Amino acid sequence: MNDKLKKLNINLPPLPVTSVGSFPKPHYLVRARSDFGKNKINKKRLYELEKKATDEWLDYQENAGIDILVDGEMYRGDMVSFFAEEITGFNKGGLIRSYGNRYYYKPIIIDRVGWTKPITVDWWRYCQSKTEKPVKGMLTGPYTIMDWSFNEYYPDRKTTALTLAGCIRKEVEALIDAGCKIIQIDEPALSVRPDELKIVIETMHKITERQDAYFITHICYGDFEKIYPEMLEISVDNFDLEMSNSNLDMLELFKKYPFTKDITFGVVDSHNHLVEDVKLIKKRIKQALEYIPKEQLWVDPDCGLKTRTIEEAKAKLNNIVTAVKELR
C-alpha cells in the first residue's frame, strides 16, 4: 500500500474499488431541481431531496462493497458552474453544449476571483458521518474551471489558472481541517490541450504542496500519448484514468515508460449503455496487472456515471465489485 495511505491510517484491501464521483440523479431530484429553477419549491425543500438522494447512493455503495465512497454529487449541476457559483468574481453565462444533448451555463470571469467560505465541506462531513469507509473530497481543478469559463478579467490563461489554484487550495485546506484524507481534483480539460500540461503541473503543485492528504486527479478521454510520461510530474499520488473506452491502449505506453504512481484504472465505459460482464472486467484488470504492480492498482468506471440510468450505473458497479472479489 502507498506509504502516504499508511501514514494517514487508511487501510484498503487489494484492488480498492471506487467511482469517479457523479451518479445519476433520481427522477424526483431532477424534477425538484427544475422546480427550484422555476421558483416552484424553496431551497430548504430542494436540500431535503438532495440529502435523500445522497443517502440512497451512500447506502448503495456501502451495501455493494465499494471501498472508497463518493457523495454522488446530487447537489451539483455542472462540475464547473457549481464552483463558479461559489467563488467570487464570476457571472453566470449563457448555455453552451458540452456534448450530445447536454448543456451547461458557461461562467464568465468578470473580476478578481476569491474563496470566501468552504464549498464542499458540509456535504463531505455529512457523508463521512454516515460510514466508516473513507469518503473522497471531490473538487474541480483550477485549470478546468479556467478552460471551461469565459475570461474577461485576467491577462492570460496561466494567470487565471494560478489564481484559481489559490482558491482550490483553500478549499483543500478546509477539507483537511474537517478530517478529509483522500481528495480528488478533476482536470478533464487537460487531455484536450496537451500543450498546456506545464500549467496543470504548476497549479496542482500550488494546491497540494505541504498538504497532509492523499491526492487523486481524474483526467479522461484525451490524447495521452502527447502528455505521457511527463504528466507523472503532476503532484498527486494517484491518477484516475479512462482506460476501457480507448481499449486499454495506454498500456502500450506503460510498457515503454512504467507508471510510477498509483492508478485508478477505468474498467467499464461510463458513456455506453452496455453493462460489461464480470468476465470482461476481470480480463481488463488482469491486463492492467501485467504492467502495474497490484499495490498501485485501484479500480473504477472510466468517468462519472451521471449520464447512465440508475439501473445501468448500479449494474456496472456491481460487476466491478464482483470481479474484484473473485480476483482477490
N, C-alpha and C positions, 0 to 999 in steps of 0.2 A: 504493500500500500504506500501511496505517496507520503513522504515524511511530513509534509505540512498537515495532511489529514490526521496523522498520528498526534502531532503537536496540538491540534485543535480538539483532540479526543473524539474524533469522528470515526466510528468503526463501521466499515461497509463490507458486505460479502463479496466474493469474487464476482466479476462481471456485473457491477451495480447497474440496476435498471432505473432510468428516469425518463422525463419527457422534456421537450424543448421549452414549453411554457404555456402556450394557449390551448384551451379546449373549446369545443363548440358550445355556444350558449343555448340553454333550453328555450323552447318556444315562448314560455311565459316571460322570460327575461328579454328576449328580442322584442316582444310586444311592449313590455314595460319601458324599455329604453326609447322606443319610438313614441310612446305616450308621453314620456317625460319631455322629449324634444318638442312636443306639441302642447306642453303645459296641462296635460290631462291628469297627471299624477305629480305629487311633490317629491322632493329629494329624499325625504325620510322613507317613503314607500319604495322608491327605487332601490335605496340602500338595503332595505329588508329583503328584497328579492335577489339582489346581488349576493347577499350573505347566504341566503337559502341555496342558491346555485353553487356557491363556493363550498358550502358544507357537503353538498351532494358529490362534488368532484373529489373533495378530500376523503370522504368515506369510501368512494370507489377506489381511489389509489391505495388506501390503507388495506382494504379487503382484497384487492387484486395482487398484492405482494410487491408493489413498486417500492424501491429502496430510498430514493431521494424525491421528495414530493415538490409540486409546484402549486400555486394558488389557482391556476387556470385562467386568470385574467378576466374574470366575469365582470369586473368593474371598469374595464378598459374598452375603448373602441379601437382606434388605430394605435400602433405602438409608438409612433412619433407624436401625433396630436395629443395623446394623453399627457406626455411630459411637457409639451409646448404650452398646454393649458395651465400648468402649474409653475413653470419657470417664467419669471418676468421678462419683458422685452419682446414678447410675441403677440401678434394679432392673428385671428382666425382668417384663413384664406378661403378660396373657392374650392369646389370639388374637383379632384384630379383622379383619373383612372390609375389604379396601381397594377392590376392585371385582371383579365377576364371581365367580369361584370362587377368588380369590386372597386370602390372609390374611397377616397379619404379627403378630408379638408386639409389642404397643404398649408402649414403655418407660414407666417411671414415675420421675419425678424425686423423690427422697426426701431429698436432701442437697445441699450446695453442689457444683456441677459444677466439674470441673477437668481440664485437659490435663496428662498426666504424661509422655507419650512420643509419638514420631511414630506415626501410624496407617497412613498410605498410602505413606510414603516408600520403604520397601524394595521394594514392588511397582512403584512408579514407576521407581525406579532400575534394577530388573531389566529392565523393559520398554524403557526408553530405551537400555540397553546392547545391545539386540538390533537396533536400527535407527538409521539416520542421520536419519530423519524425526522431527519433534517429536512427543512423546507428551504428551497433556494430563494434568495433575494433576486428579483428579476428587474433589470434595468435596460433601457435602450441606450446604446453608446453615443457619445458626442458626435462622432463622425457621421453616423447615420442620421441623427437629428439635423445636423447641418446640411447633409446632402439632400434630404427629403423636405427641406424647407426653402422658401424664397428668402434671400438675404438682401435687405435694403439698408443695412447699417454698417457692417464691418467691411474692411477694405479687401479682404481675400478669404478664401476657403480655410486656409490653415489657421488664421487668426480666429475665425469663427469657431472652428472645431476646438481649438485650445481653450478658448473662453468657456465654451460649453463643458469641456472636460472639468473645469473648476467646479461647475455646478454638480456634475455627476459625482465628483469626488466627495463633496459634502453629503450627498445622499448615501454614498457608500459608508462614510463615517457614521451617519445616523443609524444605518442598518447594523453596523458592527456594535455600536453602543447599545443597541436593543438586544444584542445577542446572536445576530445572524453570522454564520460561519462559512456558508457557501453562497457566493454571489456571482450571478451570470450577467454579463454585459454584452448585449447583442449588437453586432456590427454587420448586418446583412449587406449594407451598401458597399462594403469594401470589395466584394467579389466582382462588382461591376466596373470598378475603377482601380485596377491593379497598379496604375502609375502613381496612386496616392497612398500606397502602403506605408510610406515613411510617416505620413500624418497620423495614421492609426497607431503606429508604434509609439510615436511621441505622446499622443493623447492618452493611450492606455497606461503608459508609464506614469504620466501625471496623476492618473486616477489611483493606481494600485501601489505606487511606491510607499513602502513602510506601513502598509495596511495589513492588519492581522486577520486575514481571511483567505479562503481557497477560492481562486477566481477562475471562471469559465468564460469563454467568449463563443458565441454562436455565429458562424458565417455560413451562408448557404448559396447554392445554385450559382456557381460562377466558374470562371476560367482559372482554376487553382494552379495550373501549370505555370502561370505568369507570376505567381507570388510565393510559390513553394521552392526551396525551404526557407526563404527569407521571412515568411510570415511567422516562423517559430521565434522570431525576435520579439513578437508582441508579448508583453509581460503579464501573461496569465499562466495558470497551471494546467489548464485543460481546454482543448479546442473541441467544440461541438460542431460536427461537420455532416452535411448531407452526403451520403455515400451511395445509397441504393438507387436514387433517381438517375445517377450517372453510371450505373452498372459497376460500381466499385473501381472505377478506372484510376482513382488516386492511388490505389495500392501499387501500381507500377512506379509511381513517384517514390513511394516509401521503400521500394526495393533499391532504388538508386540513392536516395537520401533518407536514412532511417528517421522515423518520427520520434523525437526526443522527449516529448511531453505526454501527459495523459490525453486520451482522446475519447470523446463520447461519439460513438460510431452509429450513424443512422442506418437502421436495418429494415425499415419499411418506408415506403414512399408516402409522404403526407398529402400529396396532391393527386392521388389516384384512388378511385372508389374500390379498387381491388383490395381485398383483405388477404395479405400474404399468409400462406400457411406456415405452420411450425417448422416443417422440414426445410423450406426455403430460408427461413430466418436462421435456423441452425447452420445451414450451409454458409450463409454470409458471415456469421460470427466465426466459423472455422476458418474461412478465408482470411478474415481480419487477423486471426491469431497466428497466421503464417508470417505476418510482418510486424505485429505489435505484441510485445510481452503481455501476458494476461493481467499482470499487476497494473498495467497502464490503460486497460480497456474498460470503458463504460458502454452501455447500450441504450439506444432510444430511437424514436422515429426520426426521419430526416429533418423535419421542421415542425412548427406549431401545428396542432391538429384542428384549429378553429374552423377550417374550411370543410371538414368532414361532417357527416351526421354523427350524432352521439353514439349510435349503434356501431358505425364504422370505427370511430375513434377507440371505443372500448374493445372492439374485436381485435384491432391491430395491437393495442397494448397488452391484451390478454395473451395473444400469441407470442409476443416478445417475452413476457414473463414465463410462459410455459417452456419456450425454447431455452431460455437461460437456466431454468431449474433443471431441465434434463441435461444440459451441458455441465452444470456444476456437479 
